[in-house]
Amino acid sequence: MPAPHHPPRLAVALDAPRHPLRPDAAHYTALARLAERGTLDFVTLGDRFGGPGPDALGLLARIAPATERIGLVPAVTTTHTEPFHVSTALATLDWVSRGRAGWTVEVSTTAAEAALTGRRPAAPPAEVWPEAGEVADAAGRLWDSWEDGAEIRDRATGRFVDRDKLHPIDFTGRTFAVRGPSIVPRPPQGRPVTVVDATGAESTGGPGERARREVAAARADVALVRAEDPQTAGAARAALRDRARAHGRDPGRLLVLASLPVELESPADAAGLADLLTDWYAQGAADGFHLRPADPVRDLARLVEGTVPPLRERGLLRRSYEGTTLRAHLGLPRPAGIYAATPEAAR
């Protein structure tokens, strides 16, 4: 497997299964600033519909003003949430972070979570994952429903927006319909970065997992792959890129990160992690890594102190941020709006 031709991307989870989400924003702010000191690309924060702890998207919006460069990627459950609300909340996060927002697409499959809303019964992964893909599609269209430059803000004439640069999206999915346009101007990144865990902790190989992978191949900017060895990760990366090509996408626009559990009980473990990441990357296993600490407080500190320096020395991690947006960190272009891209829409 050939190694990628760009430095590996590096992200870290701020939460861990054995550590329930804490209610205080100061805890996560300190972790995000530590990851920013290590010049990581982004942090993720998990969430579960109706689960304990604060809302991940709202919490990272609170953290945004206290950070400057690190990307902020909350998990967002699409199953029981209106696509219009998903898109506006993420657009708002991109605005308050000045272009550092992303989201991890998640679904809900349990009866207990469905009972919290009473809108619909629980459905299996094979049904809700295709719906999640449609939500991602609709969200992207809503972000594009305001062309760049649609805001006029002309006090003299009293005009706030150029109505010719706003577009209804008229999207109809399996379980919802959205007309649009959005009520929030197009985000600074054009579209916040979409992340999909292409394997998932419950990996079974069944139709639900296949549907999850299809959403990653069709809609994700970044796909996460859980693997125990570089060969498995590399094979998953190749398969996802093949599927992206089948969906008419440029496979080079899909970044595949190996999502690895991390438990650093000593400073020596931090040095060993640098060797492991270097080896996996050299083998072309992934475009980078998403690290899932067992103890975020302990492990993130040792990651920044013990793993980051050797990666920098090897030229595998930046010493400072060159760009200001998450897309810039990841080397992803700012997408053009789909409605302004055609002569008919331009008129």
N, C-alpha and C positions, 0 to 999 in steps of 0.2 A: 504494500500500500504506500503510494507516494505521500510525502509530508506536504501539508498545505504551504502556500507561498507567502503567508502573512503571519505576523506574530499571533500567538494564541490569545483568544479572548478569555477573560477570567471573571467569574461571578461567584457570589457566595450567598447562601441562605441565611437570613437573620433569625429563623425559627428552627426548632428541632422537635421531632415527635415526642421525646421524653421531657421536653420543657414546654408546658402550656403557654400560650400567648399571655404576656404580661400587660396589665392595663395602663402602665405609665409610658408616655411617649419618650421620656428622657432616656429610658433604657435602650430603645431602638435608635434614637438619635445618636447616642454614643457609639453604638455598633456601626451605624452607617458612616459616621465621621471617621471611625477607625478604618473601615474598608476604603474610604476615600483617601485617607493617608497612604494606604497601600496602592493607590492608583488602579484599583479594580474597575472593571467596566460597569458592573451594576450589582445591586443587591436584590434579592427576591424576598417576599414575605408571604407565607402561605395563609390560607383562609378556608373556612368551610361554612357553607350556608347554615346559619343558625348555631354555629359552634361558639365555644367560650372565647372571651377576649375581644379586643377591638376589631373593627372592620379594617382589613388590610389596606384598602385603597384610601380610606379616610386617614388612617394613621400615617401613611407615606406622604399624603398631602400636608399633614402637620409637620413632617420631618423636612419637607422640601426647602423651606426658607432657611433651615439651619445647616444645609449642605450647599455645595457649590457646583460640583462636577459629576458626582457619582450618579449612575442611572438608578431609577426607582421603579421596581417591577412588582406590583401586588398581584396576588391571585384574585380573579374575579369569576364568580360562578354565574353562568349564563342561563341555567335551566329555569330558575324562578325569578329572573330579573328582566325587565323590559329592555330590549336592545337599544332603544332611544336613550334610556337612562344610563346604560353602560357607556355608550359613546360620549355623552355629555360629561359624565364624571371623569372619564379618562382624558378627554380634551382639556378639562379644567386642571387635572393633574399636570398635563404637559405645559399649560400656561403658567401655573404657579411655580413649576420647577424650571421654567425657561428652557424647555425642550429636552427634558431628561426622563420622560415617562415611557413606560412599557406596561404590558399586562400579561399575566399567565392565564390562558383560557382554562377554565375548569367547569365541571358539570356536577349535577346532584342526582343521585340514583336511589336514595333511601326514602322509605315511607315516612319516617320521622321528620325529615327535612321538608317533604312535600306537604305534610300536615301543618307546617308553620304558616303557609300561605293559603292553603285550601283551594288554590286555583286549578290544580290538576293532579292526578295521581302520579306516583313514582313510575319511572320508566327505566328500562335497562340501558346500559351504556351504548349498545348498538343503535338505539333510537336517539339518545340525547347528544351524542357526539356529532352526528350530521347536523343536528339543529345548532350546536355550538359553532360549527363551521359557517352556517348561515348567519349567525349573530355576528361573527367576525367580518363576514362580507358586508353585512348591512352597516356595521359600525364604520368600516372603511369608506363606504359610500356617503354616510352622514358627515364624516370628517371632510370629504371632498365636496360636500354640497355648498360650502362657501368657497368660491374661488379665492386664490391669493389676491390681495388687493381689493376685496369686496368692501372692506371698511373704508368709509370716506372721512367721517368725523369732521365734517365741514360746519363749523359753528355759524359762519355767515349765512349759509343757505339753509341750515337746520337739517342737513342730510347726514345720516349716520352710516348708511349702507347703500351700495349700488345694487338695487334689486335685480338687475340683469345678471349679476354675478352670484345669485343664489338659485339653487336648483332643487326641485323635489326629486326624491330618489325612487319613489313608487316601487318599493321592494316587497315581494310577497314570498314568504318561506313556508315551510311545512306547518308551522304552528303560530305564525305571527305575520303581520304586515306593517310596514313603516312607510309613511309618505315623505316626511321631511319637508323642508330642509332642517338642519340642526338649529338650535338656538344659541350655539356657541361658535364663534369664528374658527376657521381652520386652524388646527394646532400648529405651534412653531415647527414641529418636525414634519408637518403635512399629515402624517399618520404616526401615532405612537407605535413603538416596536411591539409586535405580537409574538409571544412566546408560547410554545405548546410542549408539554412533557409528552414525548412521542411514545414512551413505554409505560410509565406510571408505576407506582409502587405495587399495584395489584396485578401486575403483568400475568396474563393467563393465556395469551395467544388466541383468544376467541374473537368473535365478530366485533365485540366492543373495542378491543385493542386495535384491530384492523381499522375500525372507523376512526379511532384516535390518531393513528398514523396518517390516514388520508387527510385529516384536517391539518396536521402538521405539514404535510407535503404541499397542500393546496394553499394554505393561508398563513403559515408562520414565517416570520423573519428569522426566528431562532427556534430550533428544535432541541429539546433535551433528551438524552438517551442514557438510560441506566444500564451499565455493563460492568462485568467483573474482570474483563481482560481487554486489551487493545484490539484483538482480532474481532471480538464481538462488536465492539464499538465501531470499528472501521467498516464492518459489513453493514451495520445499521445505517451509518452515514451514507454509504454508497446506495443502499436501497431507497432511502429517503430522497436523495437527489435524483435518482431514476424516476421516482414517482412525481417529484416536482416537475421534471421535464415532461412527463406524460400529461401533466396539467397545463402545459404550455408556458411554464415558468423557466427563467434562467436559473439552472441549479446552483450557480455560483452565488445567487442572492439568498440562498437558504443556508444559514450557519448552523452547524450541528455541534452541540457541546456535550461532552461526556459528563454525566451527572454522577458524582462520586461521593460516598459517605466519607467523612473525615473525623478522626479521633486522635488528637495530638496530646498525648499524656506527658511528653517531655520535649525540650527544645530539639533534641536529636531527631524526634519524629518530624519536626518541621523541616529539617534538612533532607530527610528521606522522602518527604512529599515532593520537594523540588525535583529530586532525581526521578521519581515516578512520573510526574507531569512531563518532564523533559523527554523521557523514554516514550511515553504514549504519543506525544506530539510528533516526535521524530518518525514514528511508525505510521503516521497519517491516520491515527485513530479518530481524531476529531479536530474541529476548528478551534477548540478551546475547551474550557472546563467550568462546570457549575459544581461548586463544592458545598456539601451539606454537613455542617459541623454537628457532632454529637452534643457538644456544649458550646454554643455560640460565643459566650463571654471568654472562656478559656481558649478555645480553638482559633477564633478569629485573631486574638492577640498574638498567638504563636505563629499563625499564618503570616501576619504582617511582619513580625519580627524575625522569623526564621526561614520562611519560604520565599517571601518577596525579594530579599536581597540577592540570593543566588540566581533567581530567575532574571533579575535585572542585569546581573553580571554576564549572563549567557545571552543577552539580547532578546529574551522571551517575554519581557514586560516593560512597559514604558516607565520612565523615571518621573514624568510629569504629563499632565493631560494636554494634548495639542488642541483638541476641539472642545466645544462647550455642550454639545448635545449627545444623547445616547447613540443616535445613528452615527454620529461622527466617531465616537469611541469604537463602534463595531465595524466601521468601514462600510456602512450601508448608505446608499444615496437617499436624498429626500425625494419621495415620489411625487410626480406631477399629478395634479387633480384630474380624475378621469372625465369630468364634465367639461373642463376647460380645454382638454386635449383635442377635441373634435371641432371642426369649423362650425357645425350646427350649434354646439353648446356655446362656442365663442360668440355667435351672433345673439 
